[in-house]
Amino acid sequence: MVYVKWIFRILFWGAFAAWLHYTLPQRDIVRIVGTYEERQELGDWTRIFWSKPDTQSEGLINRDVQFIQGFNSKDKAWVYRNEDTGWSWPPYFKFDTANLYTEANDAISTKDAPEWVVITHYGWRNEFLSAFPNAVAIKPATGPDMRVIPWFNIIFLTLLAAIFWAIYVRWRRFREARIDPVLEDVGDSWDAASDNVAERRGRFRAWLDTFKGKSR
């Protein structure tokens, strides 16, 4: 039972950490090398990695999606999708897909004369599932080695940890004050009942032993 409990805890917190990593903003310093549009089929379960369509295209299983191509300082390729999030989850409230596409095209540069930018995005890149992170903002960078401190993530995770700690402390106090005494009373009642049964069983055996003595 202890192993099952720990496995459940590991799976739960692992899934929660993965959800946070997917949802919270991340930043990459890249040079943009191109943009393009491509029609994507969204008919299977991998649709969860794409933004929710608007009301007019809710029933469609494919649509045109904009992409932004880039390379980081180590010449590793990065590809981002450019989709509005609207009012849905995650709450980035992105409505400027066309503006971001224009900014990306304006920031296109070559390897010989690179123009570095910071792309803020959420999501994962997975070649097997054709999943792409969604770019939400593009800002100029001073260079490929520019230090980007994720202040929002630090503050958010700190507040989240404080909330969880406060809930845990209150739950622990509630359990010690309300639940543990009840469990102790139940345990004492169970022990008393077990002792009573054992006592009656002993008396019954003693009574049977009196008949055995008479039979002799």
C-alpha positions in Angstrom: 0.0 0.0 0.0 2.9 2.4 0.8 4.4 1.8 -2.7 1.1 2.5 -4.4 0.7 5.7 -2.5 4.2 6.9 -3.5 3.7 5.9 -7.1 0.4 7.9 -7.2 2.2 10.9 -5.7 5.1 10.7 -8.2 2.7 10.4 -11.1 0.5 13.3 -9.9 3.3 15.7 -9.1 5.2 14.7 -12.3 2.1 15.5 -14.4 1.6 18.8 -12.5 5.3 19.8 -13.2 4.9 18.9 -16.8 1.8 21.0 -17.1 3.6 23.9 -15.5 6.5 23.5 -17.8 4.2 23.5 -20.9 2.1 26.4 -19.7 4.6 28.9 -18.2 6.4 31.3 -20.6 9.9 30.4 -21.8 12.4 32.6 -23.7 14.8 31.7 -26.4 17.5 33.9 -28.0 17.5 33.2 -31.7 18.0 34.7 -35.1 15.0 34.4 -37.3 15.7 33.0 -40.8 12.3 32.7 -42.2 8.5 32.4 -41.9 5.9 30.3 -43.7 2.3 29.1 -43.6 1.3 25.5 -43.7 -2.0 23.7 -43.6 -2.2 21.4 -40.6 -4.5 18.4 -40.0 -6.0 18.6 -36.6 -8.3 15.6 -36.6 -6.5 13.4 -34.0 -5.7 13.6 -30.3 -2.6 15.8 -31.0 -5.0 18.7 -31.5 -4.4 19.4 -27.8 -1.0 20.9 -28.8 -2.7 23.5 -31.0 -4.7 26.6 -30.0 -8.4 26.3 -29.8 -10.0 27.4 -33.1 -12.5 30.3 -33.2 -16.2 29.8 -33.5 -16.2 29.9 -37.3 -13.6 27.2 -37.6 -14.6 25.0 -34.6 -15.8 22.2 -36.8 -12.8 22.2 -39.1 -10.2 19.4 -38.9 -7.5 21.4 -40.7 -6.4 25.0 -41.0 -3.5 27.2 -42.1 -1.0 27.9 -39.4 1.9 30.4 -39.5 5.4 29.3 -38.4 8.6 31.2 -37.5 12.0 29.6 -38.2 15.1 30.4 -36.2 18.6 29.3 -35.1 20.2 29.8 -31.7 23.8 30.6 -31.1 24.8 26.9 -31.3 23.1 26.6 -34.8 20.3 24.5 -33.3 17.0 24.9 -35.3 13.9 26.2 -33.6 10.5 26.3 -35.1 7.6 28.1 -33.5 3.9 28.3 -34.5 2.2 31.6 -34.4 -1.4 31.2 -33.2 -3.8 33.4 -31.2 -4.7 32.1 -27.8 -7.7 34.4 -27.4 -9.6 34.0 -24.2 -8.9 30.3 -23.8 -6.1 28.5 -22.0 -3.3 29.2 -21.5 -4.2 32.8 -20.5 -1.8 34.7 -22.7 -4.7 36.7 -24.3 -2.8 36.8 -27.6 -4.8 38.4 -30.4 -1.9 39.9 -32.5 -0.9 37.0 -34.6 -0.7 39.1 -37.8 1.5 41.8 -36.0 3.8 39.1 -34.6 4.1 37.6 -38.1 5.1 41.0 -39.4 7.7 41.6 -36.7 9.2 38.1 -37.4 9.5 38.9 -41.1 11.1 42.3 -40.3 13.7 40.5 -38.0 14.9 38.0 -40.6 18.7 38.1 -40.8 21.5 36.0 -42.2 24.3 34.0 -40.5 26.9 36.6 -41.6 24.9 39.5 -40.2 22.7 38.1 -37.5 20.0 40.0 -35.7 19.3 38.4 -32.4 15.8 38.5 -30.8 14.2 37.1 -27.7 11.2 34.9 -28.5 8.8 34.4 -25.7 6.7 31.2 -26.1 5.0 28.4 -24.3 4.6 24.7 -25.2 7.0 22.0 -26.4 8.7 21.0 -29.6 8.2 17.4 -30.5 9.1 16.1 -33.9 7.2 12.8 -33.6 3.9 14.5 -32.6 4.5 17.5 -34.8 4.1 19.8 -31.8 5.5 23.3 -31.8 5.8 25.9 -29.1 3.5 28.9 -29.7 5.4 32.3 -29.9 3.7 35.1 -28.0 6.2 37.9 -28.2 9.4 39.0 -30.0 11.8 41.5 -28.5 15.3 42.7 -29.7 18.2 41.1 -27.9 21.6 42.7 -27.3 23.3 39.5 -28.4 23.3 35.7 -28.3 24.7 35.6 -24.8 22.2 38.0 -23.4 21.0 36.9 -19.9 17.3 36.5 -19.6 16.0 36.2 -16.1 12.5 34.6 -15.9 11.1 36.9 -13.3 7.5 36.0 -13.9 8.2 32.3 -13.5 10.2 32.9 -10.3 7.5 35.0 -8.7 4.7 32.7 -9.9 6.4 29.5 -8.6 7.2 31.2 -5.3 3.6 32.3 -4.8 2.4 28.9 -5.8 4.7 27.2 -3.4 3.6 29.5 -0.6 -0.1 28.7 -1.3 0.6 25.0 -1.3 2.6 25.3 2.0 -0.3 27.3 3.6 -2.8 24.7 2.4 -0.6 21.9 3.8 -0.1 23.6 7.1 -3.8 24.2 7.6 -4.7 20.7 6.5 -2.2 19.3 8.9 -3.6 21.3 11.8 -7.2 20.3 10.8 -6.2 16.7 10.7 -4.5 16.8 14.1 -7.4 18.6 15.7 -10.4 16.8 14.0 -9.5 13.7 12.1 -6.7 12.1 14.3 -8.8 12.2 17.5 -11.7 10.5 15.7 -9.4 7.8 14.3 -7.9 7.3 17.8 -11.4 6.9 19.2 -12.3 4.4 16.5 -9.0 2.5 17.2 -9.7 2.5 20.9 -13.3 1.3 20.3 -11.9 -1.4 18.0 -9.4 -2.5 20.6 -12.0 -2.6 23.3 -14.3 -4.6 21.1 -11.5 -7.0 20.3 -10.7 -7.4 24.0 -14.4 -8.0 24.8 -14.6 -10.7 22.1 -11.4 -12.3 23.3 -12.8 -12.3 26.9 -16.1 -13.9 25.9 -14.2 -16.4 23.7 -12.1 -17.3 26.8 -15.2 -17.7 28.9 -16.8 -19.9 26.3 -13.8 -22.1 26.1 -13.7 -22.4 29.9 -17.4 -23.3 29.9 -16.6 -26.0 27.3 -13.7 -27.2 29.4 -16.2 -27.9 32.3 -18.1 -30.3 30.1 -14.8 -32.0 29.1 -14.0 -32.4 32.8 -17.4 -34.0 33.5 -17.1 -36.4 30.6 -14.0 -37.8 32.2 
